[in-house]
Amino acid sequence: MRRIEFYLDQRFTAWSSTDLDKREVIAAWADPTQHNVDEVLRWWDKRGVHPLRIYEVRELLGHGFSTQDLALEVQGRSILEHLAGGYSAAWCMSAIRWERRGRNLF
């Protein structure tokens, strides 16, 4: 978790501007990625998720979606990019279901 903390500190230094606990944020990223720092960095960089958007990611994972689902592309963007772009978690869940149905038709 120290490596995740290192990269988190590089991306976000204004901890006084949030009510989130740093340890909670680190744990929130370590759990779904099995402490895989490379996967965490892909979420933050390639998939466009801000490190502090842990509640939205947890909500999606809590509804039974996998980390692979969150990387699905809908309308040319990953689900996590849609989330980072301001789409609601409910919209993202619907988009994942829609994408799954489309794949099952072929």
C-alpha positions in Angstrom: 0.0 0.0 0.0 3.0 2.3 0.4 3.5 2.4 -3.4 -0.1 3.3 -3.9 0.3 6.0 -1.3 3.4 7.3 -3.1 1.6 7.7 -6.4 -1.5 9.1 -4.7 0.7 11.8 -3.1 2.1 12.7 -6.5 -1.3 13.3 -7.9 -3.1 14.8 -5.0 -1.4 17.0 -2.4 -4.2 19.1 -1.1 -5.5 16.8 1.6 -6.8 19.7 3.6 -9.3 20.4 0.9 -11.1 17.1 1.3 -12.9 15.3 4.1 -11.6 12.0 2.9 -9.2 10.0 5.0 -6.0 9.3 3.1 -5.8 5.7 4.5 -9.4 5.1 3.4 -8.6 6.3 -0.1 -5.5 4.0 -0.3 -7.4 1.0 0.9 -10.3 1.7 -1.5 -7.9 1.4 -4.4 -5.9 -1.5 -3.0 -8.9 -3.8 -2.4 -10.5 -4.0 -5.9 -7.1 -4.2 -7.6 -5.5 -6.7 -5.2 -2.8 -4.2 -4.4 -1.7 -4.1 -8.0 -0.1 -0.7 -8.4 0.1 -0.9 -12.2 -3.7 -1.5 -12.3 -4.3 1.5 -10.0 -2.2 3.7 -12.2 -4.1 2.5 -15.3 -7.4 3.4 -13.6 -6.0 6.9 -12.8 -4.2 7.6 -16.1 -5.6 5.6 -19.0 -9.1 5.3 -17.7 -9.3 8.9 -16.4 -10.5 8.4 -12.8 -9.6 10.9 -10.2 -8.0 9.1 -7.2 -10.6 10.6 -4.8 -13.7 9.3 -6.7 -13.7 6.2 -4.5 -17.3 6.3 -3.6 -18.5 6.1 -7.2 -16.1 3.2 -8.0 -17.2 1.4 -4.8 -20.8 1.8 -5.8 -20.3 0.2 -9.2 -18.2 -2.6 -7.7 -20.8 -3.1 -5.0 -23.5 -3.7 -7.6 -21.6 -6.7 -8.8 -19.6 -5.2 -11.7 -16.0 -6.3 -12.1 -13.0 -4.1 -12.7 -13.1 -5.5 -16.3 -16.6 -4.1 -16.6 -15.4 -0.7 -15.6 -12.9 -0.8 -18.5 -15.7 -1.5 -21.1 -16.0 1.1 -23.8 -19.3 2.7 -24.5 -19.5 5.5 -27.0 -15.7 5.5 -27.4 -14.9 6.0 -23.7 -14.5 3.6 -20.8 -17.1 3.5 -18.1 -14.7 5.0 -15.7 -14.0 7.9 -18.2 -17.7 8.5 -18.3 -17.8 8.5 -14.5 -14.9 11.0 -14.4 -16.7 13.1 -17.0 -19.6 13.7 -14.7 -22.0 10.9 -15.7 -23.8 9.4 -12.7 -23.0 6.0 -11.3 -26.6 5.0 -12.2 -26.0 5.9 -15.9 -22.7 4.0 -15.8 -24.4 0.9 -14.5 -27.1 1.1 -17.2 -24.3 1.5 -19.8 -22.6 -1.6 -18.6 -25.8 -3.6 -18.7 -26.5 -2.2 -22.2 -23.0 -3.2 -23.4 -23.3 -6.7 -21.9 -26.6 -7.2 -23.7 -25.1 -6.1 -27.0 -22.2 -8.5 -26.7 -24.6 -11.4 -25.9 -26.5 -10.8 -29.2 -23.7 -11.9 -31.4 
